[in-house]
Amino acid sequence: MFPAAGLGTRFLPATKAQPKEMLPLVDKPIIQYGIEEAAAAGIEDIVIVTGRGKNAIEDHFDVSVELETFLEARGKQDQAAEIRSISRSLAYVRQGEPLGLGHAVLTARPLVGDNAFAVILADDVIDATPGALAQMIEVFNEVDGPVLLVERVPREQISGYGVIAYEPVREGVYRVTDLVEKPKPEDAPSELAIIGRYVLTPDIFDALVEEAAAVRSGKVQGEIQLTNGLRRLLARRNVYACEIEGVRHDTGNKLGFLKAVVYFALKRPDLAGPLRAYLEAVVGGKEGPR
């Protein structure tokens, strides 16, 4: 499940007419990295929770016979094969109102049913081998319970995340004892912050329904948060976390996005040399703004 209904206001005006998820990291849109990660983990059924103005996502993953034919006619077989590999059969559901991540997950309940499922926040682009989601599924099969992906974050940045309190299970795997949404640095129970991957069991939906009722009644302020739903679920069953093994890029902010572009460009044999030379020239003051 990919929640993708946000307005992308941090990237205006670029996102005025295109979804934030379609901003390119080198030559692939942000969301394609997450889709490929899910496919590499063996996931076949993908749901994207969209909102108004997100048609470009559907178009990108749809079959493009005209483009494939055009490329093949000009002998560009490799490009045609790449375009063909992008096409996937995806399901889409519309989130009518931006009422929080928990609401986005709840919106997809009719399509998920009684199955375990993964949630990928496309903003978090993770370079890992095996992929981050594959790592989580391995832990899920081991502990037989929901698994959150966590990363150690400096205390001064912790207030931007959901944070776990925990008991160690083994190296890199923890049993969650509490979750706090965006705590002050001095109040954070740890430095392990929840990042954009979840492997969940279907009982999370009942917990989110309860959270939604609490929000509507005024007992809980703000949006329907997935972290709060997980906290309710924690009262009924064990929830686990696994620490990331890989490099995460938060492309939801401009600096993180720019770092990700440079990172993935430097992994490309056709771009790495010239780009590295240019960056060295900029740092040395030979090129770039003055």
C-alpha positions in Angstrom: 0.0 0.0 0.0 1.4 3.4 -1.0 -0.3 6.4 0.6 0.1 9.1 -2.1 -2.7 11.6 -1.5 -0.6 14.5 0.0 -0.5 17.9 -1.7 3.3 18.1 -1.7 3.3 21.7 -0.5 7.0 21.6 0.5 7.9 21.4 -3.2 5.6 24.2 -4.6 5.5 25.4 -7.3 6.9 22.2 -8.8 4.1 20.2 -7.4 1.3 22.6 -8.4 0.5 20.5 -11.5 2.4 17.2 -10.8 2.4 14.8 -7.9 5.3 15.0 -5.5 5.7 11.3 -5.9 6.5 11.8 -9.6 9.5 14.1 -9.0 12.5 12.4 -10.7 15.6 11.1 -8.9 17.9 11.2 -11.9 15.5 9.5 -14.4 13.0 7.6 -12.3 10.2 9.1 -10.2 10.4 8.8 -6.5 7.5 6.3 -6.2 9.0 4.0 -8.8 11.9 3.2 -6.3 9.3 2.0 -3.8 7.3 0.0 -6.3 10.5 -1.8 -7.4 11.4 -2.4 -3.8 8.0 -4.0 -3.2 8.3 -6.1 -6.3 11.8 -7.3 -5.3 10.3 -8.4 -2.0 7.9 -10.7 -3.8 4.8 -8.5 -3.5 2.4 -8.8 -6.4 -0.7 -6.8 -5.4 -0.1 -3.0 -5.0 -2.7 -0.4 -3.9 -2.0 3.3 -4.2 -4.1 5.7 -2.1 -4.4 8.8 -4.2 -6.1 12.2 -4.2 -7.0 14.9 -6.6 -4.3 15.7 -9.2 -2.6 12.3 -9.0 -3.4 11.0 -12.5 0.2 11.2 -13.6 1.0 8.3 -11.2 -1.6 6.1 -12.9 -0.4 7.2 -16.4 3.2 6.4 -15.5 2.5 2.8 -14.5 0.0 2.1 -17.3 0.9 0.3 -20.5 2.1 2.7 -23.2 1.8 0.8 -26.5 2.4 3.9 -28.6 5.7 4.8 -26.8 7.0 1.2 -26.9 6.2 0.9 -30.6 7.9 4.3 -31.3 11.0 3.2 -29.5 11.1 -0.2 -31.2 10.7 1.3 -34.6 13.8 3.4 -34.1 15.8 0.4 -32.9 15.8 1.5 -29.2 15.1 -2.0 -27.9 16.6 -1.4 -24.5 14.5 1.7 -23.8 11.4 -0.1 -25.0 12.1 -3.0 -22.6 12.6 -0.6 -19.7 9.4 1.2 -20.4 7.6 -2.1 -20.7 9.0 -3.2 -17.3 7.5 -0.2 -15.6 3.9 -1.1 -16.6 2.1 -2.8 -13.7 -1.4 -3.8 -12.8 -2.1 -1.6 -9.8 -5.3 -0.8 -7.8 -6.2 2.7 -6.8 -8.4 4.1 -4.1 -9.2 7.8 -3.5 -8.7 9.4 -0.1 -11.4 12.0 -0.1 -10.0 14.2 2.6 -6.4 14.5 3.9 -7.1 13.3 7.4 -3.8 11.7 8.2 -1.7 8.6 7.4 -4.0 6.4 9.6 -7.0 7.5 7.5 -5.1 6.8 4.3 -4.4 3.2 5.5 -8.0 2.8 6.6 -9.2 4.0 3.2 -7.6 0.9 1.6 -9.3 -1.6 3.9 -11.8 -2.9 1.3 -8.9 -3.8 -1.0 -6.7 -5.3 1.6 -9.3 -7.4 3.4 -8.0 -9.9 6.0 -4.5 -10.1 4.7 -1.2 -9.0 6.2 0.1 -6.1 4.1 3.0 -3.6 3.8 2.8 0.2 3.8 5.5 2.1 2.0 5.9 5.9 2.3 7.5 6.7 -1.0 9.3 9.8 0.4 11.7 7.4 2.2 13.9 6.0 -0.6 16.1 3.3 0.8 19.1 1.8 -0.9 19.7 -1.6 0.7 20.6 -5.1 -0.3 18.4 -7.0 0.3 15.7 -4.3 0.1 14.3 -2.7 3.2 10.9 -4.4 2.8 12.5 -7.8 2.2 14.4 -7.4 5.4 11.2 -6.5 7.2 9.3 -9.5 5.8 12.0 -11.8 7.0 11.6 -10.4 10.5 7.8 -10.6 10.2 8.0 -14.3 9.4 10.3 -14.7 12.4 8.2 -12.9 15.1 4.7 -13.5 13.6 3.6 -9.9 14.3 3.5 -6.4 12.9 7.0 -4.9 12.1 8.0 -1.3 11.9 11.2 0.0 10.3 13.2 2.2 12.6 16.4 4.2 12.3 18.6 5.9 14.9 18.0 9.7 14.6 19.9 12.4 16.5 18.0 13.8 19.5 17.8 17.2 18.0 15.8 15.8 15.0 13.6 13.3 16.9 10.6 15.6 17.2 9.9 15.1 13.5 9.2 11.3 13.9 7.2 8.7 15.7 9.5 7.2 18.3 9.5 3.8 20.0 10.3 2.6 23.5 11.6 -1.0 23.2 13.1 -4.2 24.6 15.8 -5.9 22.5 14.9 -9.2 20.9 18.2 -9.7 19.1 20.6 -7.5 17.3 18.6 -5.0 15.2 15.2 -6.4 16.2 13.1 -5.0 19.1 9.8 -5.6 20.8 8.0 -2.3 21.0 6.7 -1.3 24.5 5.4 2.2 23.6 5.1 4.6 20.7 5.1 8.4 20.9 4.3 10.7 18.0 6.7 13.6 17.5 7.9 14.0 21.1 10.1 16.8 22.3 13.8 15.7 22.3 13.9 15.6 26.1 10.7 13.4 26.2 11.6 10.9 23.5 11.8 7.3 24.9 14.7 6.5 22.6 16.5 7.5 19.5 14.8 4.9 17.3 12.5 6.7 15.0 9.8 5.1 12.8 10.5 5.6 9.1 8.4 4.9 6.1 7.9 1.2 6.1 5.4 -1.0 7.9 4.4 -4.6 7.7 1.0 -4.9 9.3 -1.6 -7.4 10.3 -5.3 -6.7 9.4 -6.2 -6.1 13.0 -4.7 -2.6 12.6 -7.9 -1.6 10.9 -10.1 -2.0 14.0 -7.5 0.0 16.0 -7.7 2.7 13.4 -11.5 2.7 13.4 -11.3 3.3 17.2 -8.8 6.1 16.7 -11.0 7.7 14.0 -14.0 7.6 16.5 -11.8 9.2 19.2 -10.8 12.0 16.7 -14.4 12.6 15.7 -15.6 12.8 19.3 -12.9 15.3 20.2 -11.2 12.9 22.7 -8.1 12.9 20.4 -7.0 16.1 18.7 -5.7 16.4 15.2 -5.6 13.8 12.3 -6.0 10.1 12.4 -2.4 9.0 13.0 -1.1 5.6 12.2 1.2 5.8 15.2 -1.8 6.2 17.5 -3.5 3.3 15.9 -0.4 1.2 16.4 -0.4 2.2 20.1 -3.9 0.9 20.4 -2.9 -2.3 18.7 0.0 -2.6 21.1 -2.4 -3.1 24.0 -3.7 -6.3 22.3 -0.6 -7.9 20.8 3.1 -7.7 20.4 4.5 -5.2 17.9 8.1 -5.3 16.7 10.6 -3.1 15.0 13.7 -3.8 13.0 16.6 -1.4 12.5 17.3 -0.4 8.9 20.3 -1.9 7.2 20.8 0.5 4.3 21.0 4.1 3.3 17.8 6.1 3.7 17.0 9.3 1.9 14.1 11.5 3.0 13.0 13.0 -0.3 10.1 14.7 1.4 12.2 17.8 2.0 14.3 19.8 -0.5 17.7 19.1 0.9 17.0 15.4 1.3 15.7 15.3 -2.3 18.8 17.0 -3.6 21.1 14.6 -1.7 19.2 11.6 -3.1 19.6 12.9 -6.7 23.4 13.2 -6.2 23.6 9.8 -4.4 21.8 7.9 -7.1 23.5 9.7 -9.9 26.9 8.8 -8.4 25.8 5.1 -8.5 25.4 5.3 -12.3 28.5 4.4 -14.3 27.4 6.7 -17.1 27.1 9.7 -14.8 29.4 9.1 -11.8 32.7 10.3 -13.3 31.5 13.6 -14.8 29.3 14.5 -11.9 32.0 13.8 -9.3 34.4 16.0 -11.3 31.8 18.8 -11.4 31.1 18.5 -7.7 34.8 18.7 -6.9 35.1 21.8 -9.1 32.2 23.4 -7.3 33.6 22.6 -3.9 37.0 23.9 -5.1 35.4 27.2 -6.2 36.2 26.6 -9.9 32.6 26.3 -11.0 29.2 27.1 -9.6 27.6 30.1 -7.9 29.8 32.9 -6.6 
